[in-house]
Amino acid sequence: MAAGVRYPIGTPGVAWTDAEKLHWRNTREIQRSYADEVVAKLEPLKSKFDVTRYGSLSHGSYEMFAVRTLATWSDDKPCVLVTGGVHGYETSGVQGAIAFLATKAEQYASKFNIVVLPCVSPWGYETIQRWNASAVDPNRSFNPNGEVVPGRSFNPEPATEESTAVIAVLKSLGVARWLCHVDLHETTDTDESEFRPAKAARDGVESEPDLIPDGFYLVADNSNPQTAWVKAIIDGVRTVTHIAPPDANGKIIGEEVIQEGVIGIPPPNQLGLCAGVTNASYATTTEVYPDSPSATPEQCNAAQVAAVCAALDHLIAHEPLCK
C-alpha cells in the first residue's frame, strides 16, 4: 500500500476501537513457520547452551525461549543480552540472533555471561507484522509510563505479553548490573508502505511519509552515546554490508545523525524501547535494510552477527570489567 493511500481499516481521523483492532488481527495471515524456522533451530543448541521456555502468548500456540551460557556462567563475569524479533517481521534480527548462537557465542563465553532471546514476538514472526496480536508495538511497550511527546514516533505504548515476559525472565536471572545489550532490528520498505499508515489509522492521525534509509545504521542513547563502541560496531558491520548515509536533511528516519551510521534518540527506557530494558552501560539497537538491492538475506543475517561480535570485541579490548 503506497504512502498517502487510506488504510483499509477504520475511519480517517478516528482512532481504532477494540473492534477495529480485532478486525486487523483477524485479517492477518500466517506466512511462515515459527516452529520450523525458529524453535527447530534451537534444538541443536541444547548441547551447547541452556535453552529454556520463559513465556507463552495467549493468542495462538507460541512459546518464547531464552538461551544462555549456563555451563560457563559465573558471577565474576559481565553479563550480555542479545534480543531479536522484538518486531517479529524483522527477519534478520531473529535469524541473526540464532546464527550468533550457532557460530560465535561459544567463543565469547569465557569472557561474558551471555543471554539471547532470539524471537521476542513469535506471532509477529509468523504473520510478518511489526505489532503484536493486540495491535501494539512491542518495541514501545517496555516502559508504558515513559515520556510521551505529542507527534513523536518514539512514544511508549501499553505493556504487552511479550515485554512483560522479557522483563520477568531477566529479573529471574538476578543480574544486578548488565554490561551490554544489543537489540537486533531491521528497517524495511514495508515500514513506509504498511506499518506507518497502519499506525496513523490506528491512532486516528494523518500518515506522515518518510524515507527508508538504504543500509545499516545504529540507534544510540543521546545521553550515553558510547561513541567509540558504536563506531566499532559500524566498522565491524561495514565488512559485511554498507552503512546508511544521511538523507538530504542530514537525518536518518527523521532523527539526527550523531556520527557515521548512528542516530541519537532520548534514553530508550523513557520511550519504552527494548534497548532500555536493562541497566546496561552499553546498549544499542541495530537496523539492517533487507530490501536493499545491494544486500542478500544472508548478508543481513551476517551483519547482525558482525554487530554483536564487534560490540563484544570492543568491550574485551577496552572495558576493564572484561579483563
C-alpha positions in Angstrom: 0.0 0.0 0.0 1.5 3.3 -1.1 2.1 6.1 1.5 -0.8 8.6 1.4 -3.4 5.9 0.5 -6.1 5.5 3.1 -5.6 2.5 5.3 -8.4 -0.1 4.7 -9.4 -0.4 8.3 -11.1 2.3 10.4 -12.4 5.8 9.7 -9.9 8.5 8.8 -9.2 10.8 11.7 -10.8 8.4 14.2 -8.7 6.2 16.5 -9.4 2.5 16.4 -11.7 0.9 19.0 -11.3 -2.7 20.1 -13.5 -3.7 17.1 -11.0 -2.3 14.6 -8.1 -3.9 16.4 -9.8 -7.2 16.3 -10.6 -6.8 12.6 -7.0 -6.0 12.0 -5.8 -9.1 13.8 -8.4 -11.4 12.1 -7.2 -10.2 8.7 -3.5 -11.0 9.3 -2.4 -14.3 7.8 0.3 -16.8 8.9 3.0 -16.6 6.2 5.8 -18.7 7.7 6.5 -21.2 10.5 7.9 -20.1 13.8 8.1 -23.8 14.8 10.3 -24.7 11.8 12.3 -21.5 11.3 13.0 -20.7 15.0 12.1 -23.3 17.5 13.6 -26.2 15.5 16.9 -24.3 15.1 17.1 -24.0 18.9 17.0 -27.8 19.4 20.6 -28.5 18.4 21.8 -25.6 20.6 20.8 -27.5 23.7 24.0 -29.5 23.5 26.0 -26.2 24.0 23.6 -23.9 25.9 20.8 -23.8 28.4 17.6 -23.4 26.3 14.5 -22.6 28.4 10.9 -21.6 27.8 10.3 -18.3 29.5 6.8 -17.4 28.4 3.9 -18.0 26.1 1.3 -16.0 24.3 -2.5 -16.2 24.9 -3.2 -15.8 21.1 -2.0 -18.9 19.3 0.3 -21.6 20.4 3.5 -19.6 20.8 6.2 -20.2 23.4 9.2 -17.9 23.8 12.7 -19.2 24.6 15.8 -17.9 26.3 19.3 -19.3 25.5 22.2 -18.7 27.9 25.7 -19.9 28.5 24.8 -21.7 31.7 27.8 -24.1 31.9 30.2 -21.2 32.0 28.0 -18.8 33.9 29.9 -17.0 36.7 29.1 -14.1 39.0 32.6 -12.8 38.2 31.9 -12.2 34.5 30.0 -9.3 33.0 26.6 -10.0 31.5 25.5 -9.5 27.9 22.0 -9.6 26.5 21.1 -10.0 22.8 17.5 -9.7 21.7 15.9 -10.4 18.3 12.5 -10.4 16.8 11.0 -7.7 19.1 9.4 -6.7 15.9 8.6 -10.2 14.5 8.6 -9.2 10.9 12.3 -8.2 11.0 13.7 -11.5 9.9 17.5 -11.0 10.3 17.0 -9.9 13.9 15.7 -13.4 14.7 17.9 -15.4 12.3 21.0 -13.2 13.2 20.5 -14.0 16.9 20.3 -17.7 16.1 23.3 -17.5 13.8 25.3 -15.8 16.6 24.4 -18.6 19.0 25.3 -21.3 16.4 28.6 -19.9 15.2 30.1 -17.3 17.6 28.6 -17.3 21.1 30.9 -20.0 22.5 33.9 -18.0 21.6 32.8 -15.3 24.0 31.6 -17.5 26.8 34.9 -17.3 28.7 34.6 -13.5 28.9 30.9 -13.0 29.3 27.7 -14.4 30.7 25.5 -14.4 27.5 21.7 -14.4 27.3 20.0 -14.4 24.0 16.2 -14.0 23.4 16.1 -14.8 19.7 12.4 -14.1 19.0 10.6 -11.9 21.4 7.4 -11.7 19.2 6.6 -15.1 17.7 3.1 -14.2 16.4 4.7 -11.2 14.7 7.3 -13.5 13.1 4.7 -15.9 11.7 2.4 -13.2 10.4 5.3 -10.9 9.4 3.9 -8.0 11.4 5.5 -5.2 13.4 2.8 -5.2 16.0 1.7 -8.0 18.3 -1.8 -9.6 18.0 -3.3 -6.7 20.0 -2.1 -4.0 17.5 0.5 -2.8 20.0 4.2 -2.2 19.0 6.2 -4.4 21.3 9.2 -2.1 20.9 7.3 0.7 22.6 5.9 -1.5 25.4 8.9 -2.0 27.8 8.0 1.1 29.9 4.4 2.2 29.5 4.9 5.0 31.9 7.7 6.6 29.9 7.7 10.1 28.4 5.0 10.8 25.8 5.6 13.7 23.4 2.7 14.5 21.1 3.6 13.9 17.4 6.8 11.9 18.1 7.1 8.5 16.5 9.0 7.2 19.5 6.4 7.1 22.2 5.6 4.5 24.8 2.6 2.1 24.3 0.8 -0.3 26.7 2.7 -3.2 28.2 2.4 -6.4 26.2 2.6 -10.1 26.9 5.9 -10.1 25.0 7.5 -7.3 27.0 6.1 -8.5 30.4 7.6 -11.9 29.8 11.0 -10.5 28.8 11.1 -8.3 32.0 10.2 -11.3 34.1 12.8 -13.6 32.7 15.6 -11.0 33.1 14.5 -10.3 36.7 14.6 -14.1 37.4 18.3 -14.2 36.4 19.2 -11.9 39.4 21.7 -9.8 37.4 22.5 -6.7 39.3 24.3 -4.9 36.5 24.3 -5.7 32.8 27.2 -4.6 30.8 25.9 -4.7 27.3 22.6 -5.1 25.4 22.4 -5.4 21.6 18.8 -5.4 20.2 18.7 -6.6 16.6 16.2 -4.9 14.2 15.6 -4.1 10.6 14.1 -1.1 8.8 12.1 -2.3 5.8 10.2 -0.9 2.8 7.0 -2.1 4.4 7.6 0.4 7.3 6.6 3.1 4.8 4.0 1.2 2.7 2.2 -0.6 5.5 3.1 0.0 9.1 3.3 3.8 9.3 -0.1 4.1 7.5 -1.5 1.4 9.8 -0.2 3.2 12.9 -1.7 6.5 11.7 -5.0 4.8 11.1 -5.0 3.1 14.5 -4.2 6.4 16.2 -6.6 8.5 14.1 -4.0 10.8 12.7 -2.6 11.7 9.3 0.2 9.4 7.9 3.5 11.3 7.5 5.7 9.8 4.7 9.4 9.4 5.3 12.4 7.9 3.5 13.7 4.4 4.1 17.5 4.5 4.6 19.5 2.2 2.3 22.0 0.5 4.6 22.8 -0.5 8.1 22.6 2.0 11.0 22.5 2.1 14.8 20.2 3.8 17.3 22.1 5.3 20.3 21.1 6.9 23.5 21.8 10.7 23.3 22.5 10.8 27.0 25.1 8.0 26.8 26.1 7.6 23.1 29.2 5.4 23.8 30.8 6.9 20.6 33.9 4.6 20.4 31.8 1.5 21.0 29.2 2.2 18.3 31.9 3.2 15.9 33.5 -0.2 16.4 30.1 -1.8 15.6 29.8 0.3 12.4 33.3 -0.6 11.4 32.6 -4.3 12.0 29.4 -4.3 10.0 30.8 -2.4 7.0 32.9 -5.5 6.2 29.6 -7.3 5.6 27.2 -4.7 4.2 27.0 -1.0 3.5 26.3 1.7 6.1 23.3 4.0 5.6 24.1 7.6 4.5 22.1 10.5 5.9 19.3 12.0 3.8 19.4 15.4 2.2 18.5 16.9 5.6 21.3 15.1 7.3 19.0 12.7 9.1 18.1 9.1 9.1 14.4 8.2 9.7 13.9 11.8 10.7 16.4 11.7 13.5 19.7 13.5 13.9 22.9 11.6 12.8 25.4 11.9 15.6 28.2 10.1 13.9 28.5 7.9 10.8 25.7 5.4 10.7 24.4 6.3 14.1 21.3 8.3 15.1 20.7 9.7 18.6 17.4 9.5 20.5 16.3 10.1 24.1 17.1 7.4 26.6 15.4 4.2 25.3 13.8 3.4 28.7 11.9 6.6 28.5 10.5 5.6 25.2 9.5 2.0 26.1 12.2 0.5 23.8 13.6 -2.9 24.4 17.1 -1.4 24.3 16.3 0.3 27.6 15.0 -2.9 29.4 18.3 -3.3 31.3 20.7 -1.0 33.1 23.5 -1.8 30.6 26.1 0.9 30.2 26.5 -0.2 26.5 23.2 -0.6 24.7 22.1 0.0 21.1 19.6 -1.1 18.5 20.8 -2.3 15.2 18.9 -1.6 11.9 19.6 -3.7 8.8 18.0 -2.8 5.4 16.9 -6.2 3.9 15.2 -4.6 0.8 18.4 -3.0 -0.5 19.4 -4.2 -4.0 22.9 -4.4 -2.5 22.1 -6.9 0.3 21.0 -10.5 0.4 19.2 -12.2 3.3 22.5 -14.0 4.1 24.3 -10.6 4.3 21.6 -9.2 6.6 21.9 -12.2 9.0 25.7 -11.8 8.8 25.5 -8.1 9.5 23.6 -8.8 12.8 26.2 -11.3 13.8 29.0 -8.9 12.9 27.4 -6.2 15.0 27.2 -8.4 18.1 30.8 -9.7 17.7 32.2 -6.2 17.1 30.4 -4.9 20.2 31.9 -7.7 22.3 35.3 -7.4 20.8 35.5 -3.7 21.6 34.5 -4.4 25.2 37.1 -7.1 25.6 39.7 -4.7 24.3 38.7 -1.6 26.2 36.4 -2.4 29.1 38.2 -3.1 32.5 35.3 -5.4 33.6 36.3 -7.8 30.7 40.0 -8.1 31.7 
